[in-house]
Amino acid sequence: VSLSFGSVRLNPANPSVVMPFDNQDGDRATAILEQNLANNLKLTAQTAYVSWAADRTNDIDFTAYRLVDISDAEDNEVFSQELRLGTSQPGRFTFNAGVFFYSNKYGIHRTVASDLGISLNALARTKTTSWSLFSSGRMEVSDTFALRGGIRQSWEDKTVEYNLSGSLAKLPGVRTLPTQSNAETDGDVGLEYRP
């Protein structure tokens, strides 16, 4: 899908300056495979991929002159994979358990341009990788009440690197921040009532 807003035309005061625009492109694909097993079990594999890019220029001063223009070029790539084992038919006890993997690579290249002499050239890239183990279940204790519960354990690593230059860059140069790691456990327990 491609979306374009505004118009791409030349600035009459400075023919080398492109007027504001916004272009976005995205592609996505999802595949789900299911296999019924013995003993009322089903194995499900779900794979997803997304690729997205956006280019835009904003005229911050809203004049025919280039006092301050900000341009962004973004790109994002996401891949996820889930493998799940669960009950294939409703019954008094149903459950799901599995593993989930997620990878996200995001980048932005921002430039600030001005005929006043200010400038910025900033490039940032973020990489996120996450793993999760999960399970959930539902037990009918009667026709009216059911117990529900679930738990998820996740591990995530995030790395950021950037490069700054220009008159607006306070700390110019290439930087790679230390990888941040996080582990979280979350869950829920509930009582279901059907009148």
C-alpha positions as CSV (number, residue, x, y, z in Angstrom):
1,V,0.0,0.0,0.0
2,S,1.4,3.4,-0.9
3,L,-0.1,6.6,0.6
4,S,1.0,10.1,-0.5
5,F,-0.1,13.3,1.0
6,G,0.6,16.9,-0.1
7,S,2.4,17.5,-3.3
8,V,6.0,17.3,-4.4
9,R,6.8,20.6,-6.1
10,L,9.6,23.1,-6.1
11,N,9.8,26.0,-3.7
12,P,9.5,29.2,-5.9
13,A,12.0,31.0,-3.5
14,N,14.6,28.2,-3.7
15,P,14.2,25.8,-6.6
16,S,16.4,23.2,-4.8
17,V,14.0,22.8,-1.9
18,V,11.2,20.2,-2.1
19,M,7.9,21.1,-0.5
20,P,6.3,19.0,2.2
21,F,5.3,15.4,1.4
22,D,4.6,12.1,3.1
23,N,5.0,8.7,1.4
24,Q,4.4,5.4,3.2
25,D,4.9,1.8,1.9
26,G,4.1,-1.4,3.8
27,D,4.1,-5.1,3.1
28,R,2.9,-7.9,5.4
29,A,2.5,-11.6,5.3
30,T,1.0,-14.1,7.8
31,A,1.0,-17.9,7.6
32,I,-0.9,-20.1,10.0
33,L,-0.5,-23.9,10.0
34,E,-2.6,-26.2,12.1
35,Q,-2.3,-29.9,12.7
36,N,-4.8,-32.0,14.8
37,L,-3.1,-34.6,16.9
38,A,-4.3,-37.5,19.0
39,N,-6.1,-37.0,22.4
40,N,-8.0,-33.8,21.4
41,L,-4.7,-31.8,20.8
42,K,-3.9,-29.3,18.1
43,L,-0.5,-27.9,17.1
44,T,-0.5,-24.4,15.7
45,A,2.4,-22.5,14.1
46,Q,1.9,-18.8,13.2
47,T,4.5,-16.8,11.3
48,A,4.3,-13.1,10.5
49,Y,6.5,-10.6,8.7
50,V,6.0,-6.9,8.3
51,S,8.2,-4.4,6.3
52,W,7.3,-0.7,6.5
53,A,9.0,2.4,5.2
54,A,8.0,6.1,5.3
55,D,9.7,9.2,3.9
56,R,8.4,12.7,4.7
57,T,9.5,16.3,4.8
58,N,7.8,18.9,7.0
59,D,8.0,22.6,6.5
60,I,8.0,23.8,10.1
61,D,8.0,27.5,9.4
62,F,5.1,27.3,6.8
63,T,6.6,29.9,4.5
64,A,7.9,29.8,1.0
65,Y,11.5,30.0,2.4
66,R,13.4,27.2,4.0
67,L,13.7,28.5,7.5
68,V,13.4,25.1,9.1
69,D,12.6,21.8,7.2
70,I,12.6,18.4,9.0
71,S,12.9,15.3,6.9
72,D,12.5,11.7,8.2
73,A,13.2,8.4,6.5
74,E,12.0,5.6,8.6
75,D,12.2,1.8,8.1
76,N,10.8,-1.0,10.2
77,E,11.1,-4.8,9.8
78,V,9.2,-7.2,12.1
79,F,9.3,-11.0,12.3
80,S,7.4,-13.1,14.7
81,Q,7.0,-16.9,15.2
82,E,4.6,-18.6,17.6
83,L,4.3,-22.4,18.2
84,R,1.3,-23.4,20.3
85,L,-0.1,-26.7,21.6
86,G,-3.6,-26.8,22.9
87,T,-6.9,-28.5,23.0
88,S,-8.6,-28.8,19.6
89,Q,-12.3,-29.1,20.8
90,P,-14.2,-27.4,23.6
91,G,-14.6,-29.4,26.8
92,R,-14.6,-29.2,30.6
93,F,-10.9,-28.5,30.5
94,T,-9.1,-26.6,27.7
95,F,-5.5,-25.2,27.6
96,N,-2.9,-23.6,25.4
97,A,0.9,-23.6,25.9
98,G,3.7,-22.5,23.7
99,V,6.6,-20.3,22.8
100,F,6.7,-16.9,21.0
101,F,9.7,-15.2,19.3
102,Y,9.7,-11.5,18.2
103,S,12.3,-9.5,16.3
104,N,12.0,-5.8,15.4
105,K,14.5,-3.7,13.6
106,Y,13.6,0.0,13.4
107,G,15.6,2.9,11.9
108,I,15.1,6.6,11.5
109,H,17.3,9.1,9.6
110,R,16.3,12.6,10.5
111,T,17.7,15.7,8.9
112,V,17.1,19.4,9.7
113,A,17.9,21.8,7.0
114,S,17.7,25.6,7.0
115,D,18.9,28.5,4.9
116,L,19.8,30.1,8.3
117,G,22.7,27.8,8.7
118,I,21.4,25.4,11.3
119,S,21.6,21.7,10.5
120,L,21.2,18.2,12.0
121,N,21.9,14.8,10.5
122,A,20.8,12.0,12.9
123,L,20.6,8.3,12.3
124,A,19.2,5.9,15.0
125,R,18.7,2.2,14.8
126,T,17.0,0.0,17.4
127,K,17.0,-3.7,17.5
128,T,14.6,-5.6,19.8
129,T,14.6,-9.4,20.3
130,S,12.1,-11.1,22.6
131,W,11.3,-14.7,23.7
132,S,8.2,-15.8,25.6
133,L,6.9,-19.0,27.2
134,F,3.2,-19.0,27.9
135,S,0.3,-21.2,29.1
136,S,-3.3,-20.7,29.9
137,G,-6.2,-23.0,30.9
138,R,-9.9,-23.1,31.6
139,M,-11.6,-25.6,33.9
140,E,-15.4,-25.8,34.1
141,V,-16.4,-26.6,37.7
142,S,-20.1,-26.6,36.9
143,D,-22.4,-25.4,34.1
144,T,-22.3,-21.9,35.7
145,F,-18.7,-21.5,36.9
146,A,-15.3,-21.9,35.4
147,L,-11.8,-21.2,36.6
148,R,-9.4,-19.5,34.2
149,G,-5.7,-18.7,34.5
150,G,-2.6,-18.1,32.6
151,I,1.1,-17.2,32.9
152,R,3.8,-15.8,30.6
153,Q,7.5,-15.5,31.1
154,S,9.3,-13.1,28.7
155,W,12.9,-12.1,28.0
156,E,13.8,-9.1,25.9
157,D,17.0,-7.5,24.6
158,K,17.1,-4.0,23.1
159,T,20.1,-2.4,21.5
160,V,20.3,1.2,20.2
161,E,23.0,2.9,18.1
162,Y,23.0,6.4,16.7
163,N,25.1,8.8,14.8
164,L,24.7,12.6,15.1
165,S,26.3,15.5,13.2
166,G,25.4,19.1,12.4
167,S,25.1,22.3,14.3
168,L,22.2,21.1,16.4
169,A,24.1,17.9,17.6
170,K,25.1,18.3,21.2
171,L,27.1,15.1,21.3
172,P,28.2,14.4,17.7
173,G,29.6,11.0,16.6
174,V,28.6,7.4,16.6
175,R,27.2,5.9,19.8
176,T,26.1,2.4,20.7
177,L,24.3,2.2,23.9
178,P,24.7,-0.9,26.1
179,T,22.1,-3.6,25.4
180,Q,19.3,-3.5,27.8
181,S,17.9,-6.8,29.0
182,N,14.6,-7.4,30.7
183,A,12.8,-10.4,32.1
184,E,9.1,-10.2,33.1
185,T,6.6,-12.7,34.5
186,D,3.0,-11.9,34.4
187,G,-0.2,-13.9,34.8
188,D,-3.9,-13.8,35.6
189,V,-6.4,-15.9,37.5
190,G,-10.1,-15.5,37.2
191,L,-13.5,-16.9,38.0
192,E,-16.0,-17.1,35.1
193,Y,-19.7,-16.9,35.8
194,R,-22.5,-17.7,33.3
195,P,-26.0,-16.9,34.5
